[in-house]
Amino acid sequence: MVRQEAGIAGSGPTTTIGQSGELGRVVSYVAQAYQEIQDRRADWEFLRNNFSFMLTIGQAYYPISTVTNLAEWKRDSFRLYLASAGLSDERWIRFVPWQDFRDSRLRGSAQLLTGRPIEFSIDPQKRVVTYPIPDQAYTIDGEYFAYPAVMALDTDVPIFDRFHMAIVYNALMRYAAYIADPTTYARAQHDYRIQIGKLERTWQPEMTLGEPLA
């Protein structure tokens, strides 16, 4: 579609692998467009995934490698239950901003407290830090936002299910800029804004009521 909209003669490309010249640029621009669209928001709903892992007795810090492809934790989604009791024991676990957590929970003898974790924070290395330190085997679960997906193979498809023309028009803008074609660029930009608006209305987080002021 990008090749066609750009007015590049010929057909195809029949594959995304090993392209060069004009078709190589088309393949590259499509991949860049897809990446840029995902990078517009860190909290796209289509990047939202579930996680679950076991806490270790006596261990408070859990690295980001615990969850595959993690970009950001969804901090309002964490729950915890005693592994031996199962889901019937599941309770919310409260997020505390790191500086407050460090100043109040990781100071003096407080940082040695063990028990059922009731709070957590995210340190500068994106590690989950529980408080108090687990005294039994607990399971923690919740949600996270994954890193943007990459399209490289012929079988790759966009992670969002609709409005794929946003990728086309973003890639077309890149091609038009390369060949210095302001008319094509302006048309692609106009259509891109329409498509990206539809994508954002569909996949941005829902509006929710904030906490009371008093």
C-alpha positions in Angstrom: 0.0 0.0 0.0 2.8 2.4 0.8 4.5 1.7 -2.5 1.3 2.2 -4.3 0.4 5.5 -2.5 4.0 6.8 -3.1 3.6 6.2 -6.9 6.7 3.9 -7.0 6.6 2.0 -10.3 6.3 -1.8 -10.3 4.7 -4.2 -8.0 5.3 -5.8 -4.6 7.4 -6.0 -2.6 6.6 -9.7 -2.4 8.8 -10.0 0.8 10.2 -7.7 3.4 13.5 -9.5 3.7 16.6 -8.3 1.9 15.0 -5.4 0.0 17.2 -2.5 -1.2 16.7 0.8 -3.1 13.2 2.2 -3.2 11.5 -0.9 -1.9 14.1 -1.1 0.9 13.2 2.4 1.9 9.5 1.4 1.9 10.1 -1.6 4.1 12.2 0.5 6.5 9.7 3.4 6.6 6.9 1.0 7.5 8.9 -0.5 10.3 9.8 3.0 11.6 6.2 4.2 11.4 5.0 1.2 13.4 7.6 1.9 16.0 6.8 5.6 16.2 3.1 5.0 16.6 3.6 2.6 19.5 6.1 5.1 21.1 3.4 7.9 21.1 2.1 6.5 24.4 3.6 4.3 27.1 0.1 3.2 28.2 -1.5 2.0 25.0 -4.1 -0.5 26.0 -2.8 -2.9 23.3 0.6 -3.0 25.1 -1.1 -4.0 28.4 -0.3 -7.6 29.6 -0.8 -9.7 32.7 2.0 -11.0 35.0 2.3 -13.3 37.9 5.3 -14.5 39.9 6.2 -16.0 43.3 7.8 -14.0 46.0 10.7 -15.6 47.8 10.9 -15.8 51.6 13.3 -13.1 52.9 13.6 -11.4 49.5 12.2 -7.9 49.0 13.7 -6.9 45.5 12.4 -8.4 42.3 14.1 -7.4 39.0 12.4 -6.5 35.7 13.7 -9.7 34.2 11.1 -11.5 36.3 8.6 -10.4 33.6 9.3 -10.8 29.8 9.4 -7.6 27.7 8.5 -5.3 30.5 8.6 -1.6 29.7 6.5 -0.2 32.7 4.7 -1.7 35.6 1.0 -0.8 35.9 1.2 0.3 39.4 -2.4 0.4 40.3 -3.0 -3.3 39.4 -0.9 -5.2 41.9 -2.6 -7.9 44.1 -1.1 -10.6 46.4 -2.1 -13.8 47.9 -0.6 -16.6 50.1 0.4 -19.3 47.7 -0.8 -22.1 49.9 -4.2 -20.4 50.3 -4.8 -19.7 46.7 -6.8 -16.9 45.0 -9.4 -16.8 47.8 -6.7 -15.0 49.8 -6.0 -12.4 47.2 -5.8 -8.7 48.3 -4.8 -5.4 46.8 -1.2 -4.3 47.6 -0.7 -0.5 47.7 1.9 1.4 45.6 4.0 4.0 47.4 6.2 6.4 45.4 9.9 5.4 45.6 11.2 8.4 47.5 8.5 8.2 50.1 9.0 4.4 50.3 12.7 4.7 50.7 12.4 7.4 53.4 9.8 5.6 55.5 10.1 1.9 54.8 13.8 1.4 54.1 15.1 3.3 57.1 16.5 1.9 60.3 15.0 -1.2 61.7 11.8 -0.7 59.6 13.6 -2.2 56.6 14.1 -5.5 58.5 10.4 -6.1 59.2 9.1 -9.4 57.8 5.4 -10.4 57.2 2.8 -10.3 54.6 3.6 -7.6 52.1 1.0 -4.8 52.1 2.9 -2.2 50.1 5.3 -2.0 47.2 7.4 0.5 45.3 9.3 0.6 42.0 13.0 1.6 42.5 15.1 3.5 39.8 16.1 0.1 38.3 12.3 -0.7 37.8 12.6 -3.5 40.4 9.5 -4.3 42.5 10.3 -3.8 46.2 7.8 -5.3 48.7 7.1 -4.2 52.2 7.4 -5.9 54.6 9.9 -8.6 53.5 7.9 -11.7 52.6 7.8 -14.2 55.5 6.1 -16.9 53.5 5.6 -17.9 49.8 3.3 -15.4 48.3 2.1 -14.9 44.7 1.9 -11.4 43.3 0.0 -10.6 40.1 -1.0 -7.6 38.1 -0.5 -5.9 34.8 2.4 -4.2 32.9 3.0 -2.4 29.6 5.2 -4.2 27.1 7.9 -2.7 24.9 6.7 -1.8 21.4 6.6 -4.8 19.0 8.7 -4.9 15.9 7.7 -5.8 12.4 10.5 -7.4 10.4 9.2 -10.7 8.9 6.6 -11.2 6.2 4.3 -12.8 8.7 4.4 -10.0 11.2 1.2 -8.1 11.8 0.4 -4.9 13.8 -0.4 -5.6 17.5 -3.4 -3.3 17.3 -6.3 -4.8 15.3 -7.6 -1.8 13.4 -6.5 1.5 11.8 -3.5 0.0 10.1 -3.6 2.9 7.6 -2.0 5.0 10.3 1.2 3.0 9.6 0.8 3.5 5.9 0.3 7.3 6.1 3.2 7.7 8.6 5.5 5.8 6.3 4.3 7.8 3.3 5.1 11.0 5.1 8.7 9.7 5.6 9.0 8.8 1.9 7.6 12.1 0.8 10.1 13.9 3.0 12.9 11.9 1.5 11.9 12.8 -2.1 11.0 16.4 -1.1 7.3 16.1 -2.3 5.3 18.6 -0.2 2.0 17.7 -1.9 2.2 14.0 -1.0 3.5 14.9 2.4 0.6 17.2 3.2 -2.0 14.6 2.0 -0.3 11.8 4.0 -0.1 14.1 7.1 -3.8 14.9 6.8 -4.9 11.3 6.5 -2.4 10.2 9.2 -4.0 12.6 11.7 -7.4 11.2 11.1 -6.2 7.6 11.5 -4.1 8.2 14.6 -7.0 10.1 16.2 -9.2 7.0 15.7 -6.5 4.8 17.1 -6.1 6.9 20.2 -9.8 7.1 20.8 -10.0 3.3 20.7 -6.8 2.3 22.5 -5.9 5.0 25.0 -6.8 4.3 28.7 -10.3 5.1 29.8 -10.9 8.2 31.8 -11.5 7.5 35.5 -12.4 9.6 38.5 -9.5 10.9 40.5 -9.0 10.6 44.2 -11.0 13.0 46.4 -9.3 16.3 47.3 -10.2 16.0 51.0 
